[in-house]
Amino acid sequence: MFGSFALMAIGHILLCCVIFFSFNKTFGYGATVVEKSNSHTTTSICSGPETGLRVVHKYGPCSPFGLNRTAPTFSQILVQDEHRVKVLNSRSRKRRTGGGKRKGRGKKRTGGGKRKGKGKKRTGGGKRKGEGEAATDLYLLDDSVGAGNYLVQVSFGTPAKKFSLTLDTGSYITWVRCQRCTGYSCPQQHDESLYYPSSSSTSSVVPCDLEPLCYFNQSYMDNSFSLVIFVADTVSLEQDYEFPEFVFGCAEKEAGDFGEADGILGLAQGGTSYPGSFSLTSQTKDTFDNVFCHCLPRSDSTMGFVYFGAKAHENCPFSGSYTPLVTGYDSSLYFVNLIAITIGQTRVEISSGGSSTETEAFIDSGTIITRLPSSVYSALRSEFQGLMSKYPTALPDETLDTCYNLDGYDEPEIPMVLHFDNLDLSLGPAAVTWKGSSQGSQVCLAFAEKEKEDDPTIIGNHQQQNLNILYNIPQQRVEIGPGKC
């Protein structure tokens, strides 16, 4: 009997020790810090693919941020979207006027990736091979997160750590929030939303010819800014692939609102020279052959996906519908020819002057609302107003100036077709209108007028939802078909 009591007492003591030391370790390194990747358990209503990169709405129940954060209003989302468009417009004007030339050249990367478990580990102490040149005026890198309403999770470093990045086909540099530190400058309590190069055994700084670090100052329309350096580390994609020495931006010394995302997954086209060779498509081309596809979820309780290479072809099979890529003012963007829009029974031509630049539009997953030339938007709005004439009007919602109050009415179905070169894309009712309130009683025409005629025409993600969109860079075309998300 005495032996049993003794064993029970020892057991209680051991249990108390385990609990004590567990809490002591947690509190010692910051008990209030919760890793984002584990801060929210996906609820049963969330459905999506088991493989690939899962795409989720940032403020939906499937988001890694969880539901304990206050989502912005619909109007605030449109303001953020407008900030991004202003940055893109500014970039376009600089390119057209020849401003902001890039400095320096870097070593061409081969783009090889390794299946997980087969890549050679780096020691983390040596410098990366290859040379670059410092550049402080890389306007091509002035990426704006904007609303950043679609997120994917990507792992960086060794050991691998997940970060929630904005999915962005309008940016070619991938970057994450970070904090560089050495020795005594490293904080005891790490911010789990930051990437620490010193905590990864496979990280290294990308050297430059003129400066000890490749860096640039990055500013945003919302007065936020960051100092960005280039680092190299192992990046894992699609659960099955990891890429050692992947170069990405490390954004530190930040100020302002970056939309709560940990950074950007840049999926725009790259190039063979610095810094275009740092694009994801360039660095993974030997493995993925410059091919990827995505499906953006329409509902915030479902998941979309991103696949690369052969898996992109498998999950976004060719449906026979594609439109060719064309050369726009920026070779990193996915430009296509948008030649007309049909709304109801009326076809609105994009251009009657014969200039190919008037029909150029680029597909952007980071912009929400499609921007159109003023003459096209005016004609589209006029037809929309005629089709909505029996509904009471409502106040405009930021950039959307044609709105109606559907309280007590069934939501109308306005037929619309986007006519691209060699491809007609029929839009569902949800892609034609934007719900301006959480109750859904107010809807607006989900298109906006460009600020200036020479600003780029942008196909926003609101018109891309629930579509399989495959970017086939080797064949210079975009394949679009019915989605599976």
KEZANU-551640 format. One record per residue (C-alpha): y, x, z. Coordinates in pm, whole numbers, plus 50000, padded with zeros to 5 digits. Example, Ala and Ser with C-alpha at 12.3 -4.5 7.8 and 13.67 -1.06 7.14 Angstrom:
residues 2
<Y:49550 X:51230 Z:50780> .
<Y:49894 X:51367 Z:50714> .
This chain:
residues 485
<Y:50000 X:50000 Z:50000> .
<Y:50232 X:50280 Z:50094> .
<Y:50156 X:50448 Z:49762> .
<Y:50252 X:50133 Z:49569> .
<Y:50584 X:50103 Z:49751> .
<Y:50649 X:50471 Z:49690> .
<Y:50584 X:50431 Z:49318> .
<Y:50811 X:50127 Z:49301> .
<Y:51088 X:50314 Z:49482> .
<Y:51058 X:50610 Z:49247> .
<Y:51068 X:50371 Z:48952> .
<Y:51387 X:50207 Z:49077> .
<Y:51549 X:50545 Z:49131> .
<Y:51460 X:50660 Z:48779> .
<Y:51593 X:50337 Z:48629> .
<Y:51921 X:50372 Z:48818> .
<Y:51951 X:50733 Z:48698> .
<Y:51897 X:50629 Z:48336> .
<Y:52159 X:50355 Z:48361> .
<Y:52404 X:50580 Z:48542> .
<Y:52378 X:50868 Z:48295> .
<Y:52390 X:50631 Z:47998> .
<Y:52715 X:50478 Z:48115> .
<Y:52848 X:50813 Z:48223> .
<Y:52795 X:50954 Z:47872> .
<Y:52942 X:50649 Z:47706> .
<Y:53251 X:50642 Z:47922> .
<Y:53290 X:51018 Z:47899> .
<Y:53328 X:50992 Z:47521> .
<Y:53516 X:50663 Z:47512> .
<Y:53337 X:50342 Z:47601> .
<Y:53598 X:50133 Z:47420> .
<Y:53528 X:50295 Z:47085> .
<Y:53276 X:50098 Z:46879> .
<Y:53150 X:50242 Z:46552> .
<Y:53259 X:50016 Z:46270> .
<Y:52924 X:50027 Z:46099> .
<Y:52766 X:49874 Z:46409> .
<Y:53052 X:49652 Z:46525> .
<Y:52929 X:49344 Z:46346> .
<Y:52580 X:49214 Z:46292> .
<Y:52554 X:49033 Z:45960> .
<Y:52501 X:48667 Z:46032> .
<Y:52218 X:48463 Z:45885> .
<Y:52454 X:48292 Z:45641> .
<Y:52514 X:48621 Z:45461> .
<Y:52286 X:48678 Z:45167> .
<Y:52282 X:48960 Z:44921> .
<Y:52086 X:49244 Z:44759> .
<Y:51850 X:49465 Z:44956> .
<Y:51941 X:49771 Z:44748> .
<Y:52253 X:49918 Z:44594> .
<Y:52595 X:49923 Z:44756> .
<Y:52665 X:49584 Z:44909> .
<Y:53005 X:49436 Z:44832> .
<Y:53159 X:49209 Z:45096> .
<Y:53488 X:49031 Z:45160> .
<Y:53688 X:49233 Z:45412> .
<Y:53763 X:48939 Z:45642> .
<Y:53448 X:48733 Z:45585> .
<Y:53150 X:48695 Z:45819> .
<Y:52961 X:48964 Z:45625> .
<Y:53235 X:49224 Z:45679> .
<Y:53155 X:49537 Z:45884> .
<Y:53482 X:49467 Z:46069> .
<Y:53341 X:49146 Z:46207> .
<Y:53521 X:48822 Z:46279> .
<Y:53712 X:48945 Z:46583> .
<Y:54006 X:49059 Z:46372> .
<Y:54289 X:48836 Z:46262> .
<Y:54277 X:48786 Z:45888> .
<Y:54607 X:48787 Z:45699> .
<Y:54740 X:48460 Z:45563> .
<Y:54699 X:48381 Z:45195> .
<Y:55068 X:48458 Z:45146> .
<Y:55032 X:48797 Z:45316> .
<Y:54738 X:48880 Z:45088> .
<Y:54953 X:48805 Z:44785> .
<Y:55231 X:49028 Z:44921> .
<Y:54982 X:49313 Z:44960> .
<Y:54861 X:49249 Z:44606> .
<Y:55218 X:49267 Z:44479> .
<Y:55262 X:49606 Z:44650> .
<Y:54965 X:49742 Z:44461> .
<Y:55089 X:49609 Z:44127> .
<Y:55427 X:49775 Z:44184> .
<Y:55252 X:50108 Z:44236> .
<Y:55049 X:50059 Z:43917> .
<Y:55366 X:49966 Z:43728> .
<Y:55543 X:50275 Z:43857> .
<Y:55251 X:50492 Z:43751> .
<Y:55259 X:50332 Z:43406> .
<Y:55631 X:50398 Z:43361> .
<Y:55589 X:50762 Z:43461> .
<Y:55310 X:50807 Z:43211> .
<Y:55506 X:50644 Z:42931> .
<Y:55813 X:50858 Z:42998> .
<Y:55613 X:51178 Z:43044> .
<Y:55706 X:51224 Z:43410> .
<Y:55493 X:51371 Z:43685> .
<Y:55286 X:51625 Z:43495> .
<Y:54972 X:51749 Z:43658> .
<Y:54952 X:52104 Z:43775> .
<Y:54657 X:52334 Z:43752> .
<Y:54301 X:52316 Z:43635> .
<Y:53974 X:52319 Z:43818> .
<Y:53621 X:52414 Z:43745> .
<Y:53419 X:52156 Z:43553> .
<Y:53150 X:51997 Z:43766> .
<Y:52802 X:51928 Z:43641> .
<Y:52768 X:51594 Z:43822> .
<Y:52414 X:51649 Z:43949> .
<Y:52282 X:51449 Z:44241> .
<Y:51969 X:51477 Z:44450> .
<Y:51720 X:51221 Z:44567> .
<Y:51747 X:51201 Z:44945> .
<Y:51538 X:51463 Z:45119> .
<Y:51535 X:51697 Z:44818> .
<Y:51885 X:51836 Z:44821> .
<Y:51954 X:52182 Z:44954> .
<Y:52160 X:52176 Z:45271> .
<Y:52480 X:52374 Z:45299> .
<Y:52556 X:52588 Z:45599> .
<Y:52909 X:52452 Z:45615> .
<Y:53069 X:52791 Z:45672> .
<Y:53135 X:52914 Z:45320> .
<Y:53403 X:52816 Z:45076> .
<Y:53328 X:52601 Z:44780> .
<Y:53284 X:52772 Z:44444> .
<Y:53543 X:52717 Z:44178> .
<Y:53918 X:52737 Z:44169> .
<Y:54190 X:52480 Z:44159> .
<Y:54565 X:52478 Z:44192> .
<Y:54783 X:52312 Z:44449> .
<Y:54953 X:52001 Z:44326> .
<Y:55213 X:51797 Z:44514> .
<Y:55320 X:51556 Z:44240> .
<Y:54991 X:51402 Z:44133> .
<Y:55123 X:51056 Z:44063> .
<Y:54783 X:50960 Z:43928> .
<Y:54664 X:50979 Z:44286> .
<Y:54931 X:50742 Z:44420> .
<Y:54666 X:50483 Z:44487> .
<Y:54761 X:50170 Z:44674> .
<Y:54497 X:49993 Z:44877> .
<Y:54681 X:49665 Z:44823> .
<Y:54492 X:49369 Z:44965> .
<Y:54169 X:49568 Z:44937> .
<Y:53965 X:49252 Z:44972> .
<Y:53628 X:49397 Z:44862> .
<Y:53450 X:49661 Z:45069> .
<Y:53144 X:49881 Z:45030> .
<Y:52987 X:50120 Z:45279> .
<Y:52933 X:50484 Z:45181> .
<Y:52797 X:50768 Z:45395> .
<Y:52969 X:51106 Z:45424> .
<Y:52863 X:51431 Z:45587> .
<Y:52567 X:51569 Z:45777> .
<Y:52465 X:51387 Z:45988> .
<Y:52557 X:51097 Z:45762> .
<Y:52830 X:50865 Z:45885> .
<Y:52915 X:50533 Z:45722> .
<Y:53266 X:50437 Z:45618> .
<Y:53395 X:50108 Z:45479> .
<Y:53583 X:50176 Z:45156> .
<Y:53785 X:49956 Z:44925> .
<Y:53607 X:49912 Z:44591> .
<Y:53861 X:50023 Z:44331> .
<Y:53810 X:50064 Z:43955> .
<Y:54183 X:50141 Z:43923> .
<Y:54162 X:50468 Z:44121> .
<Y:53953 X:50770 Z:44033> .
<Y:53982 X:50971 Z:44354> .
<Y:53759 X:50875 Z:44644> .
<Y:53919 X:50940 Z:44982> .
<Y:53867 X:50863 Z:45349> .
<Y:54083 X:50876 Z:45659> .
<Y:54018 X:51200 Z:45838> .
<Y:54128 X:51445 Z:46104> .
<Y:54084 X:51815 Z:46061> .
<Y:54041 X:52012 Z:46382> .
<Y:53908 X:52344 Z:46498> .
<Y:53808 X:52455 Z:46845> .
<Y:54043 X:52335 Z:47116> .
<Y:54239 X:52112 Z:46875> .
<Y:53945 X:51871 Z:46844> .
<Y:53986 X:51562 Z:47061> .
<Y:53714 X:51485 Z:47313> .
<Y:53712 X:51124 Z:47205> .
<Y:53659 X:51082 Z:46832> .
<Y:53803 X:50787 Z:46648> .
<Y:53495 X:50635 Z:46486> .
<Y:53699 X:50520 Z:46184> .
<Y:53786 X:50882 Z:46095> .
<Y:53592 X:51150 Z:45911> .
<Y:53592 X:51486 Z:46092> .
<Y:53503 X:51776 Z:45859> .
<Y:53426 X:51993 Z:46162> .
<Y:53156 X:51746 Z:46271> .
<Y:52962 X:51784 Z:45946> .
<Y:52740 X:52087 Z:45890> .
<Y:52779 X:52053 Z:45512> .
<Y:53159 X:52026 Z:45480> .
<Y:53391 X:52281 Z:45324> .
<Y:53751 X:52293 Z:45209> .
<Y:53817 X:52308 Z:44836> .
<Y:54020 X:52630 Z:44785> .
<Y:54330 X:52658 Z:44567> .
<Y:54504 X:52939 Z:44383> .
<Y:54856 X:52884 Z:44519> .
<Y:54794 X:52729 Z:44860> .
<Y:54521 X:52756 Z:45123> .
<Y:54443 X:52388 Z:45072> .
<Y:54448 X:52147 Z:44781> .
<Y:54684 X:51882 Z:44906> .
<Y:54940 X:51627 Z:44802> .
<Y:55167 X:51380 Z:44972> .
<Y:55072 X:51023 Z:44896> .
<Y:55323 X:50743 Z:44952> .
<Y:55294 X:50367 Z:44917> .
<Y:55517 X:50073 Z:44839> .
<Y:55475 X:49942 Z:45194> .
<Y:55631 X:50266 Z:45332> .
<Y:55295 X:50403 Z:45442> .
<Y:55205 X:50759 Z:45352> .
<Y:54945 X:51024 Z:45410> .
<Y:54889 X:51396 Z:45360> .
<Y:54570 X:51440 Z:45159> .
<Y:54359 X:51752 Z:45118> .
<Y:54045 X:51791 Z:44910> .
<Y:53720 X:51863 Z:45091> .
<Y:53359 X:51888 Z:44975> .
<Y:53067 X:51734 Z:45160> .
<Y:52745 X:51544 Z:45106> .
<Y:52795 X:51182 Z:44998> .
<Y:52514 X:50924 Z:44994> .
<Y:52505 X:50632 Z:44749> .
<Y:52263 X:50344 Z:44699> .
<Y:52037 X:50450 Z:44988> .
<Y:51837 X:50671 Z:44748> .
<Y:52085 X:50932 Z:44626> .
<Y:52291 X:51197 Z:44791> .
<Y:52535 X:51437 Z:44626> .
<Y:52596 X:51772 Z:44797> .
<Y:52940 X:51930 Z:44752> .
<Y:53097 X:51602 Z:44646> .
<Y:53476 X:51646 Z:44637> .
<Y:53691 X:51374 Z:44788> .
<Y:54028 X:51329 Z:44950> .
<Y:54075 X:51369 Z:45324> .
<Y:54380 X:51159 Z:45422> .
<Y:54548 X:51259 Z:45745> .
<Y:54890 X:51234 Z:45913> .
<Y:54909 X:50871 Z:45814> .
<Y:55175 X:50615 Z:45888> .
<Y:55189 X:50251 Z:45792> .
<Y:54931 X:49987 Z:45712> .
<Y:54637 X:50095 Z:45499> .
<Y:54470 X:49757 Z:45514> .
<Y:54215 X:49856 Z:45782> .
<Y:53979 X:50006 Z:45525> .
<Y:53857 X:50359 Z:45592> .
<Y:53956 X:50470 Z:45242> .
<Y:53892 X:50409 Z:44873> .
<Y:53581 X:50437 Z:44657> .
<Y:53744 X:50533 Z:44328> .
<Y:53542 X:50418 Z:44027> .
<Y:53792 X:50479 Z:43748> .
<Y:53706 X:50720 Z:43469> .
<Y:53759 X:51088 Z:43535> .
<Y:53776 X:51388 Z:43307> .
<Y:53677 X:51750 Z:43269> .
<Y:53995 X:51907 Z:43410> .
<Y:54148 X:51913 Z:43757> .
<Y:54180 X:51670 Z:43928> .
<Y:54001 X:51424 Z:43696> .
<Y:53681 X:51624 Z:43745> .
<Y:53686 X:51505 Z:44107> .
<Y:53622 X:51143 Z:44008> .
<Y:53296 X:50984 Z:44120> .
<Y:53192 X:50913 Z:43761> .
<Y:53246 X:51279 Z:43666> .
<Y:53072 X:51423 Z:43971> .
<Y:52765 X:51200 Z:43935> .
<Y:52737 X:51186 Z:43556> .
<Y:52420 X:51397 Z:43530> .
<Y:52243 X:51149 Z:43758> .
<Y:52406 X:50819 Z:43665> .
<Y:52510 X:50894 Z:43304> .
<Y:52861 X:50750 Z:43361> .
<Y:52727 X:50395 Z:43397> .
<Y:52778 X:50151 Z:43683> .
<Y:52801 X:49777 Z:43733> .
<Y:52932 X:49542 Z:43997> .
<Y:52925 X:49176 Z:44091> .
<Y:53209 X:49061 Z:44316> .
<Y:53109 X:48775 Z:44547> .
<Y:53302 X:48450 Z:44515> .
<Y:53218 X:48328 Z:44864> .
<Y:53303 X:48530 Z:45174> .
<Y:52959 X:48442 Z:45314> .
<Y:52770 X:48609 Z:45029> .
<Y:52738 X:48969 Z:44919> .
<Y:52790 X:49130 Z:44585> .
<Y:52669 X:49469 Z:44469> .
<Y:52741 X:49796 Z:44293> .
<Y:52464 X:49981 Z:44109> .
<Y:52474 X:50309 Z:43922> .
<Y:52282 X:50458 Z:43630> .
<Y:51942 X:50311 Z:43545> .
<Y:51968 X:50062 Z:43833> .
<Y:52290 X:49932 Z:43682> .
<Y:52107 X:49848 Z:43360> .
<Y:51823 X:49688 Z:43558> .
<Y:52045 X:49466 Z:43772> .
<Y:52308 X:49391 Z:43509> .
<Y:52088 X:49354 Z:43199> .
<Y:52264 X:49346 Z:42867> .
<Y:52329 X:48984 Z:42773> .
<Y:52459 X:49062 Z:42425> .
<Y:52822 X:49021 Z:42532> .
<Y:53050 X:49322 Z:42547> .
<Y:53403 X:49427 Z:42464> .
<Y:53491 X:49781 Z:42356> .
<Y:53699 X:50011 Z:42571> .
<Y:54026 X:50117 Z:42410> .
<Y:54261 X:50406 Z:42478> .
<Y:54553 X:50294 Z:42693> .
<Y:54843 X:50482 Z:42849> .
<Y:54607 X:50611 Z:43119> .
<Y:54265 X:50736 Z:43011> .
<Y:54124 X:50690 Z:43360> .
<Y:54160 X:50311 Z:43348> .
<Y:53928 X:50061 Z:43178> .
<Y:54144 X:49920 Z:42901> .
<Y:54020 X:49642 Z:42673> .
<Y:54189 X:49413 Z:42421> .
<Y:54275 X:49067 Z:42554> .
<Y:54370 X:48880 Z:42237> .
<Y:54408 X:48518 Z:42352> .
<Y:54358 X:48265 Z:42632> .
<Y:54241 X:47907 Z:42584> .
<Y:54339 X:47654 Z:42850> .
<Y:54219 X:47299 Z:42799> .
<Y:54233 X:47254 Z:42422> .
<Y:54523 X:47496 Z:42365> .
<Y:54477 X:47854 Z:42254> .
<Y:54756 X:48094 Z:42355> .
<Y:54770 X:48411 Z:42147> .
<Y:54857 X:48730 Z:42330> .
<Y:55034 X:48898 Z:42042> .
<Y:55176 X:48787 Z:41710> .
<Y:55362 X:49107 Z:41631> .
<Y:55061 X:49314 Z:41529> .
<Y:55110 X:49580 Z:41798> .
<Y:54782 X:49682 Z:41959> .
<Y:54957 X:49780 Z:42282> .
<Y:55054 X:49416 Z:42339> .
<Y:54689 X:49316 Z:42374> .
<Y:54587 X:49609 Z:42596> .
<Y:54478 X:49506 Z:42945> .
<Y:54286 X:49696 Z:43207> .
<Y:54017 X:49560 Z:43436> .
<Y:54099 X:49632 Z:43799> .
<Y:53885 X:49545 Z:44101> .
<Y:54167 X:49639 Z:44338> .
<Y:54422 X:49385 Z:44208> .
<Y:54363 X:49019 Z:44288> .
<Y:54589 X:48817 Z:44057> .
<Y:54586 X:48872 Z:43680> .
<Y:54925 X:48975 Z:43540> .
<Y:55025 X:48856 Z:43191> .
<Y:55315 X:48907 Z:42948> .
<Y:55598 X:48663 Z:43017> .
<Y:55561 X:48474 Z:42687> .
<Y:55187 X:48429 Z:42742> .
<Y:55228 X:48328 Z:43104> .
<Y:55502 X:48080 Z:43017> .
<Y:55280 X:47907 Z:42759> .
<Y:54980 X:47913 Z:42995> .
<Y:55186 X:47765 Z:43279> .
<Y:55325 X:47491 Z:43056> .
<Y:54975 X:47381 Z:42955> .
<Y:54855 X:47400 Z:43314> .
<Y:55144 X:47183 Z:43428> .
<Y:55051 X:46923 Z:43166> .
<Y:54689 X:46917 Z:43282> .
<Y:54801 X:46886 Z:43647> .
<Y:55076 X:46627 Z:43587> .
<Y:54911 X:46356 Z:43798> .
<Y:54912 X:46573 Z:44112> .
<Y:55212 X:46622 Z:44343> .
<Y:55373 X:46964 Z:44323> .
<Y:55389 X:47205 Z:44616> .
<Y:55612 X:47496 Z:44710> .
<Y:55541 X:47827 Z:44533> .
<Y:55325 X:48081 Z:44717> .
<Y:55479 X:48428 Z:44682> .
<Y:55393 X:48556 Z:44331> .
<Y:55233 X:48225 Z:44229> .
<Y:55503 X:47985 Z:44116> .
<Y:55299 X:47686 Z:43994> .
<Y:55133 X:47505 Z:44284> .
<Y:55009 X:47154 Z:44366> .
<Y:54913 X:46956 Z:44673> .
<Y:54560 X:46818 Z:44641> .
<Y:54548 X:46650 Z:44980> .
<Y:54351 X:46331 Z:44919> .
<Y:54251 X:46433 Z:44566> .
<Y:53937 X:46582 Z:44418> .
<Y:53987 X:46936 Z:44295> .
<Y:54037 X:46934 Z:43917> .
<Y:53832 X:47145 Z:43679> .
<Y:54061 X:47317 Z:43432> .
<Y:53865 X:47478 Z:43145> .
<Y:53981 X:47827 Z:43052> .
<Y:53847 X:48102 Z:42827> .
<Y:53964 X:48463 Z:42811> .
<Y:53922 X:48592 Z:42455> .
<Y:53858 X:48964 Z:42443> .
<Y:53775 X:49166 Z:42135> .
<Y:53413 X:49067 Z:42055> .
<Y:53377 X:48867 Z:42379> .
<Y:53474 X:48518 Z:42499> .
<Y:53464 X:48479 Z:42875> .
<Y:53460 X:48126 Z:43018> .
<Y:53610 X:48105 Z:43365> .
<Y:53484 X:47872 Z:43634> .
<Y:53729 X:47637 Z:43811> .
<Y:53755 X:47869 Z:44114> .
<Y:53877 X:48154 Z:43891> .
<Y:54155 X:47945 Z:43734> .
<Y:54326 X:47838 Z:44056> .
<Y:54411 X:48005 Z:44387> .
<Y:54380 X:47811 Z:44710> .
<Y:54705 X:47862 Z:44898> .
<Y:54584 X:47738 Z:45236> .
<Y:54271 X:47764 Z:45447> .
<Y:54224 X:47388 Z:45420> .
<Y:54230 X:47415 Z:45042> .
<Y:54480 X:47134 Z:44999> .
<Y:54719 X:47352 Z:44799> .
<Y:54615 X:47519 Z:44477> .
<Y:54817 X:47739 Z:44243> .
<Y:54766 X:47873 Z:43894> .
<Y:54590 X:48205 Z:43964> .
<Y:54792 X:48408 Z:43713> .
<Y:55133 X:48572 Z:43738> .
<Y:55403 X:48702 Z:43508> .
<Y:55453 X:49075 Z:43464> .
<Y:55771 X:49219 Z:43610> .
<Y:55862 X:49393 Z:43283> .
<Y:55721 X:49350 Z:42936> .
<Y:55609 X:49713 Z:42913> .
<Y:55422 X:49693 Z:43244> .
<Y:55046 X:49687 Z:43204> .
<Y:54853 X:49364 Z:43167> .
<Y:54598 X:49356 Z:43450> .
<Y:54274 X:49157 Z:43477> .
<Y:54248 X:49094 Z:43851> .
<Y:53938 X:49052 Z:44062> .
<Y:53995 X:48678 Z:44113> .
<Y:53888 X:48635 Z:43750> .
<Y:53595 X:48878 Z:43790> .
<Y:53407 X:48696 Z:44066> .
<Y:53037 X:48620 Z:44022> .
<Y:53019 X:48814 Z:43697> .
<Y:52793 X:49108 Z:43616> .
<Y:53037 X:49366 Z:43481> .
<Y:52880 X:49687 Z:43354> .
<Y:53099 X:49986 Z:43264> .
<Y:52922 X:50189 Z:42996> .
<Y:53143 X:50493 Z:42951> .
<Y:52915 X:50684 Z:42706> .
<Y:52914 X:50385 Z:42468> .
<Y:53278 X:50306 Z:42547> .
<Y:53229 X:49942 Z:42626> .
<Y:53231 X:49689 Z:42910> .
<Y:52939 X:49445 Z:42923> .
<Y:53006 X:49112 Z:43093> .
<Y:52754 X:48840 Z:43172> .
<Y:52674 X:48570 Z:43427> .
<Y:52659 X:48710 Z:43779> .
<Y:52388 X:48714 Z:44039> .
<Y:52604 X:48711 Z:44351> .
